[in-house]
Amino acid sequence: MKTLVIVTHPNMEGSTWNKAWVKALQDQTDYTIHELYKTYPDENIDVAKEQKLMESHDRIIFQYPFYWYSTPPLLKKWFDNVLLYGWAYGPEGKLAGKEIGVAISTYGTKESYSKSGSNRFTLEEMLRPVEALAHFISASYLPHFALNDTSNVTDERVAKSAQDYVQHLKTVKPGVLV
């Protein structure tokens, strides 16, 4: 299965986690890494190029740091510009049957993303907009991959998270989410 990983980190050089995940995926086959901020530093998105790239893959993973309960701004702009009626959805929708997933890093702990935690909602609940996007374009939504508590950095934790991420992408299947 050909997988497109759309990485949207505004400061990839300063990243610990996202950079480690990209490096781990570069050692694998069937993964295309596409860094939006590197490709579009001026934020002028080549819509036709993006659409062609998505058409040539079976699975699309959006990888990003969780920003104020949402995506980084360039990814939101990318959604708005690329996922057009008549191409992404509608009678001629080209993304029907694809798999869509999310890989995020969060500053908060796993416990903070619970009904009783400081964020009051689970990550599944907070990621519903992407799940709804997948449903709207007739794609299957994959369970997300998340690394929480990113301020707690050790070399061992970084290496383990990269291994876990690769394993997640190799084994994740569309399923019913709670």
Buried (B, 14 or more C-beta within 10 A) or exposed (E): EEBBBBBBBBEBEEBBBBBBBBEBBEEEEEBBBBBBBEBBEEEEBEEEEBBEBBEEBEBBBBBBBBBEEBBBEBBBBBBEBBBEEEBBBEEEBBBEEBBBBBBBBBEBBBEBBBEEBEBEBBBBBBBBEBBEBBEEBBBBBBBBBBBBBBEEEEEEBBEEBBEBBBEBBEEBEBEEEE
